[in-house]
Amino acid sequence: SAVISQKPSRDICQRGTSLTIQCQVDSQVTMMFWYRQQPGQSLTLIATANQGSEATYESGFVIDKFPISRPNLTFSTLTVSNMSPEDSSIYLCSVEPTASTDTQYFGPGTRLTVL
Amino acid sequence: GESVGLHLPTLSVQEGDNSIINCAYSNSASDYFIWYKQESGKGPQFIIDIRSNMDKRQGQRVTVLLNKTVKHLSLQIAATQPGDSAVYFCAENMGNAGGTSYGKLTFGQGTILTVHP
């Protein structure tokens, strides 16, 4: 498995502002993903972060709200834009170290509260 | 800390008992399944996985059973310990059958396991 870190671990933000979350992996990985976990809920995939190209978004998520970067094989960022209290969630990145296995490992998450 | 228990089914067991956590998955085309454990304030931790060409797989103190006929997955934990208390999620992956969603994991709702000493 890979060692995954996220920054920040938590934040409290004002509505209308934006927050960028970083995900760093200790080794090169083929696939990186971003998930949202709303309070008391399960995980929902936001998008697949593609290295060198635009992210692939799931239904209900758009690039203007959740812009994603992936400049290399070990790093990705997710920005939550123009935040509202409904964006209060845990945001998690995951990685699939080896394309042939489909196994995903998760970072510790970023707990976001929007006031 | 924030509770994750407001909307999830729960299972309470005594220390030393065996636990069985169940999951109904949604897509008959799914060919890969994973169980995750999530402790409070942490990200999901990989426990065990199984591919659709198998119906049982064993790990250390854990066993996953897959019944493709009824699209059912279960996680059995032997000799449950207080450190096993967490939220458990199943996840399914349609692999190449997912088309552009290759690699996408779809998560179940989760079950809160509480182990009493």
Interface residues (C-beta under 8 A of the other chain):
Chain A: S1 I4 M31 F33 P39 G40 Q41 S42 L43 T44 L45 T48 T56 E58 L92 S94 E96 D102 T103 Q104 Y105 F106 G107 P108 G109 R111
Chain B: E2 S3 V4 G5 L6 H7 L8 Y32 I34 Y36 G41 K42 G43 P44 Q45 F46 D49 F89 A91 N93 G95 T100 S101 G103 K104 L105 T106 F107 G108 Q109 G110
